[in-house]
Structures are given as C-alpha cells and as structure tokens.
C-alpha cells in the first residue's frame, strides 16, 4: 500500500491514549485520523461521540481499533465491519467466545481483516522463548501474575461486572503468552476463583492446567499485590530453567539473560495489523479467552473481603 491506512480508535481511554495512539503515530503504515468516545475530551485528534458519527465525518477511515470494555466490543466491531472497515480488537476480543466467532464469520464473509490483538505476545522475549522451548522436554510450568488493580485500573467499575473479567483482565495476558510459547495445547483441570463479596468478577485465581502429555502447569493471579509487580513465567525443562520475566520483556535461559528489552508490544501489534490488511488475512485466535471461559466453567467460587477502590 503506497499511502498510510487511515485508522480511527473506538474508545479513547487510558489504554488507547497510553499505548494505541503513540504506537500508531510511530508507524508509517497508519495515519491516526480520529477517535470515538462519548465522554473523552482533549487530545490532538478529533473525538466524536459515537462510532457512527466518526465514520460519517471521516469517510476515508479504512480501519478501526476497538479499545472499549469487552462487553461493548462485539456490537461496535460488527458495525464497523458492516461499514467496510478492517477491525482490530483489544484484548480480550469480546465478552464471549460466541461473539468472537460471529465477528470472525462476518469479517470473512465481507473479505475484511479481523485481528484479535493479544498485545503481550509481542513482548520482545516471547518469540525467542518459543524457539528455546521447541527443542526441550518440559517438566513443569509456573505462572505468577500479580499486580495492583488500584494502580493500573483506578475507578474502573466495569472490570468488576459480568464480562469485565476481574483479575483475568491482566491474567489473560499471561495465558496469551503461555498459549503462544508452549509446544502443545493445554486445558484447565481445576480453578479456585476468589470473588469480593461486593463484586461480580474475581479478584484472585489459582489455576491448574495440563496438556495431553501430562505436563503440569499452575498459575496464580492476584490483583491486590502492592510494591513490585510480578509478571513471570518459569518453565523447568530437561536441560534447565527458562524464565520469562517482566511480562515477557526479559528472557533468562539456564541463568543467562538472553533478552532484556524495552516495551515493544503495541508497535508489534500494529505492524502485524498492517501486514494482515496488506495480505487480506485475519488473525482471530481465541485460545487465551477459551482458557478463561473454562476456568469459570470449572472453577470453585470463594467469597473474599469486599473490594473498595
């Protein structure tokens, strides 16, 4: 494509301003034209109250990135596809697996690109870790994903409602990495989900998984960690230990640091989106969302102390 892809953001909150907009402005394949958000103000692009208003005012927009809370994504993405626009979905791609499948079928029928953008998979150490693990026999996997919800999501009540995912909002990032780097599919074998007494989504989760060969995988997600935050995956193998730290930006293999890089996730997301549009393809992997859905299906519910933001 000789000219940049005209793109609009749907939802112009913290993640769109902090990650999507800067990544787009650094990518010559795109030109950020406008945003749609009923309450957002300020910024250096035009902001319209609705998706329809944005597309009516900016008919040259060719693609949109949907950055709203999950429960709103399917309707907005479907409306954008109906207007002939390529669509990128922030993680998780929708509130349910059936919603994602409906969008996939709609995009396919119209010959448009749909991209479920698991941003953590584009961290600098994820692809190298996958290559290392492909040549080793795995013995055990431990995932620790623990952060402070009051720091990262202050005042965002939607995350505690049905479809908001609670602690799985960050936890699904860990699962997106695990499903990308482990050599075989794995499945939930047990889960303990801890719901604050005044919330409808969990604040902590302890999960057990296995693959078809019996590989044991455990994960601990906690949204009440203060101080240093933890985003680590440790894999014990027949040749030693492989560690992914700092959300996938640091790789240590048998005690040797192989990758220690700055944040490149969202630049990688938009490089991939541009490639998909250019090739007329879609990328709609739901493996991380399926793991979360299975955890809710199989999980034991425990009542925790009420949460106050």
N, C-alpha and C positions, 0 to 999 in steps of 0.2 A: 504494500500500500504506500503510495507516494506522499500522502498527506496524513497528518495525525488523525486518529479516531476521536471524534467528538463524543465526550462522555459526561454524564451527569451523575451526581450522588443522590441517593434516596435515603434520607436520614442524615442529618448534619450535626450529630452529637460528638461526644468525646472521641470515639474511635475513628470517625470519619475525619475530624479535624486533625487529630494527632498522627494518624497513620495513612489513611487513604489519600487525602489531599496532598500531603508532602510527597508521597510516592508517585502520584500521578504527575505532579509538577516537575519531577526529575526524570520522567520517562518521555522521550521524544515521540514515542508511538502514540501518545494520547494528548489531547487538549481538554483540560477540565473546563467545562462551559458554565455549569450552574449546579445548584442543589435544590432538593425539595424537602421541606421540613415545616410543619405547621407552627413551630414555636421558636426555631433557631433565628438568631439575629446576628448581624455583624459579619465580618469576613470580607474578602476581596473578590467574591463572585456573587452573582445574582442568586437570591434564595426565594423560591416560590412556595406557596403554602401546600401544594399537592403535586403529586407526580404528573397528573393530567395538565395542570397549569404550566409546569416546567416544559413538558413536551409540546404543548401548544405554542408557548412563547419561543421555544428553541427547536424548531422542526429539524434542524440539521444534526441533532444528537443521534448518534448511532448505537450507543451502548449506555447501560446504567449499572451502577454498583449499589446493591440494596444493603444498607447498613442499619436498618431498624431493628428493634427487638424481634425475636424469632416468630412470635405469633402473627405479626403483620406481614411477613415476607412473602408468603405464597400469593396473596391477593395482589400485592404490588408487582411482584415478578411476572405474574400472569398478565397483568395489564400492560406491562412494558413489552412483553413478548407479543401480545396482540397488536401493539403499535409497531411491530417490526424491529424491536431493539434487541441487541445481544445483552445478556444479563450475567452479572457476577453476583454471587450470594455470599455475604459474610457468614462466618461460622456461628452456629450450626445453620445449614442451608434453609431449614424451615422448622416448624414446630413438630412435625411428624414425618415418618418415612413415606406415608401415602401422599403427603403434599409434595415431597420432592419428586416422587415418581410421576405425579400428574404434570409437574413442570417439565420434567425430562421429556415426557411424551409430547407435550405442547411444543417445546423448542425443536424437537426432532421433526415434527410434522410441518414446521414452518421453515426449516433449514437455517435455524439461528443457533448461535453459540450459547450454551448454559454452562457456567463454571461454578461448582461448589468449592469455594476457596478456603482450604484448610491452611491458614497462614503459617502455623507452626512447622508444617512440613518443609517450608522454605528457609528455615533457620540453617545457618552455614554448616553445622556439623551433621545434619540429618542424612543427607545423601552419602557422605563418607562413612557414617556408621552403618548404613545398609550394606555397603560394599564389604566392610570388615566382617559383619555378621554372616554374610553369604558363604563364607569359607570356614566357618567354625560350627562346632556342635554346641548348641545352647543347653545349659543346665538349669538356669533359674533367672527370673526377671523380677526386679522390684522397682515400682514406680512410686515416687513421693512427689506430690504436687500440692503444696501448702502455701497459702497466701492470705493477705489481709483484705477482706472484702470492703472494709471501711475506707481503705486507701484507694483501691482500684475501682470501686463502684459506689461511691458515696451517694446516698439518696436515691438510688435507682430501684424503686419498689417493684418494677416489673420482673426482676430476677427471682423474686420470692413467690410469684404467682404461677399457676399452672402454665406450662410451656416456657417458663423462664429458665428452667434447668437448675437453679440454685448453684451449688458447688460444682455441678457438671459444666457450667459455663466455662470456667478455667480447666476443669478436669478433662473435658473433651479435647483440649489441646494436647494433653499427654496421650490420649488414645489415638489422636490423629498421627502422632509420631510413631507410637507403637505399631499401629496397623501398617505403617509405611516401611518400618525397618525390620520387623520380624519376618522370617522367611516363610512362615505358614500362617494361615488364618487361625484365630483363636476365639474362644467363646466363654461367656460368663458361666461360672459354676456356683457362685454364691455372692451375696452382697448384703451388707448392713448399711442402711440409709438412716441418717440422723436428721430429723425434721424439727426445727424450733417450734415450740408449742403455738406460736402465732404466725407461722408461715406455711405455705403450701409447696415448698420446694426444699430439698435437703441442704444443710449447711456443712455436712461432712459425710464421707462414704468410705467404707472399707470393702474392697472388691477382690474376688478370686477368679482367675481365668485359667484355662488350659487349652492346649492345641491338640490335634489328633494324635500326636506322639507322646502326650502326657506332660509336656513342658509346663511347669508351674509358673504362673505369673500372678503377682499380688500388686495391688495399688491402694494407696492411701491418699484421699483427697480431704483437705481441711481448709475452711475459709476463715478461720479465726487465728491464724498464725500472725504474731507480731514480730517485730525485729526483722532479721534477714529472712527473705522469702526463699522457698525451696521449690525448684522445678527440675527434678533429677530422675534419670532412669539408669539403673545399674543392671548389667547383664553378665552373669557368670557363664563362662564358656569352658570348653575343654582345654583351651590354650591360655586362659587367664580372664581378666576382667575388662569389660568395655563399659565406660561411663559416659553418658550424655548429661551435661550439666547446664544450668542457666537457660533452661527452656529450649535446648538444642543448639546453642551457640558455641558450646565448648565440648570437645571430644577428647577423652583420655583412654588410651588403649594400653593395658598392661603397665600402667603407671607413667606412660609417656603422653604428654599433651600433643595431639596431632592437629587440632583445630581450636583456635580461640579468637573468635571474630566478633565484629560489631553486628548490630541488628540489621539484617538484610531481608527480613521476612516479606514485608509488603512490596518492596521493589521486585522481589521474586514473584509474588502473586501477580503483579501487573505485567511482568514480562511473559508469564505463562498465559495470561488472558489475551494479550496481543497475539501470541503465537496461535492460540486456538481460533481466534477470529480470522486470522490470515489463512488458516488451513481449512476453515469451515467445520471445525470439530467442536465437541463438547467434552467436559470432564466432570462427571457427576458421581463421585464416589461417596457412598453413604456408610461405609464401614464404621467410622467413629460414632455416628449417630445410632447405628444399629446396636453397638455395644452399650450405649446409654439406655436405649429402649429396653434391652434385655435386662439391664441392671434394675430398672423399675419393675419389670415383669417378675423377676426372681428375688428381688431384694426384700429383706425383713425390715419393717419400719420401726424405728425407735423415736421416742419423743425426747427432744433436748430442751434446754432452757430457752425461754423466749429471746428473740433477737431484737435489739434496739440499735438503730443506725446512729 
